[in-house]
Amino acid sequence: MVELGLYRNAETFAEVGLTYKQIRTKITEKQVTVIFYQLEPGNYGVCVYHDQNNNKSCDRNFFGLPTEPYGFSNNIRPIFSAPSFENCLIKLDKNKSITIKNSL
């Protein structure tokens, strides 16, 4: 399974359970396509992770770093913490397609 979280708020960006919209879907190929419908114009950020063991959680190691593949909009690759909303910001003013590559 892969889970994507769409955020609109810098204060809650990348916080579990505080998404604006969320999609969870089965992986059938090496690439997954999802569509968020009826979004208002504005600024958004996306977080995604591959839930390899299907436990509905992005597993982490002793240091709090993800042990399952994950990614962020703009393909930001953080080192020790989640990136900022500003770094992952997508300005939506029309239909848009983005690509996010997972790490690991």
Secondary structure in CASP SS format (residue, H / E / C, confidence):
PFRMAT SS
TARGET T0000
AUTHOR 0000-0000-0000
METHOD secondary structure of the structure
MODEL  1
M C 1.00
V E 1.00
E E 1.00
L E 1.00
G E 1.00
L E 1.00
Y E 1.00
R C 1.00
N C 1.00
A C 1.00
E C 1.00
T C 1.00
F C 1.00
A C 1.00
E C 1.00
V C 1.00
G C 1.00
L C 1.00
T C 1.00
Y C 1.00
K E 1.00
Q E 1.00
I E 1.00
R E 1.00
T E 1.00
K C 1.00
I C 1.00
T C 1.00
E C 1.00
K C 1.00
Q C 1.00
V C 1.00
T C 1.00
V C 1.00
I C 1.00
F C 1.00
Y C 1.00
Q C 1.00
L C 1.00
E C 1.00
P C 1.00
G E 1.00
N E 1.00
Y E 1.00
G E 1.00
V E 1.00
C E 1.00
V E 1.00
Y E 1.00
H E 1.00
D C 1.00
Q C 1.00
N C 1.00
N C 1.00
N C 1.00
K C 1.00
S C 1.00
C C 1.00
D C 1.00
R E 1.00
N C 1.00
F C 1.00
F C 1.00
G C 1.00
L C 1.00
P E 1.00
T C 1.00
E C 1.00
P C 1.00
Y E 1.00
G E 1.00
F E 1.00
S H 1.00
N H 1.00
N H 1.00
I C 1.00
R C 1.00
P C 1.00
I C 1.00
F C 1.00
S C 1.00
A C 1.00
P C 1.00
S C 1.00
F H 1.00
E H 1.00
N H 1.00
C H 1.00
L C 1.00
I E 1.00
K E 1.00
L E 1.00
D C 1.00
K C 1.00
N C 1.00
K C 1.00
S C 1.00
I C 1.00
T C 1.00
I C 1.00
K C 1.00
N C 1.00
S C 1.00
L C 1.00
END
